[in-house]
Amino acid sequence: MKTADCDILILPGYAGSEEDHWQARWAARLKTARIVAQDDWHRPDPEAWRKRVVEAVEAATRPVILIAHSLGVVAAVEAAPRFPAGVVRGALLVAFPDIEAGADLPESVRAFAPVPRDPLPFPSLLVASRTDPHCTYERAEDYAYAWDSALVDAGEAGHINVASGHGPWPEGLMRLAGFLAPL
C-alpha cells in the first residue's frame, strides 16, 4: 500500500502537535493525511477522544492507516474495538505513554487507564524509545506483545517529539513506508 491508497488519520497526544512536531509536518506533507482534532487538547476526555477517533474512521472513504503519538496511541487502542471491521488496515504507534504508572502525568491523561491489552484487529508497529520519560522500554515492549504489534527500538530518542529533537523525523517516514509496503 502507498500513502495515496489510504486515508491517513493522525492522532496527536496530550496538548496536540505543535507546528514543528513531526505529526503536523506529515499532515501538511502527505496529501491523504489529516489530523483528527479533539475539542480540548489540554483537558482530554477519554470518551470524547475515543468517539472522535471512531467518527474519523467511519467517515473515511478509503482504507485507513492510523498514525498515533503518545496519548493518541491510547485513544487508538481504546477505540479499536469500535471500528467497522476491515476499515483500519494498520497503525503506526509512536511513544506510548504508560498512563497507569505515570505519576507525573496530568489526572486527565491518567483517566484513560486502564489501557486495553487485547490484540489489535489490524497490523501495528509500536516505536518505543529507551529514554522516553513517560514509559520504560520494558513496559512498551510488554504492551507491544499484548497488542500483537511489531516493536521498533528507537534507541535513546526521548518522547519522539519536538523537545527530543524530532521535528520532521525522516526516520519515521521511512518506517511508515516500510510498514505500508506489505499491506
Secondary structure, DSSP 8 states (H G I E B T S, - for coil): --GGGSEEEEE--TT---TTSHHHHHHHH-TTEEE---S-SSS--HHHHHHHHHHHHHH-SS-EEEEEETHHHHHHHHHGGGS-TTTEEEEEEES---TTT-TTS-HHHHTT-S---S--SS-EEEEE-TT-TTS-HHHHHHHHHHHT-EEEE--S-TTSSGGGT-SS-HHHHHHHHHHHTT-
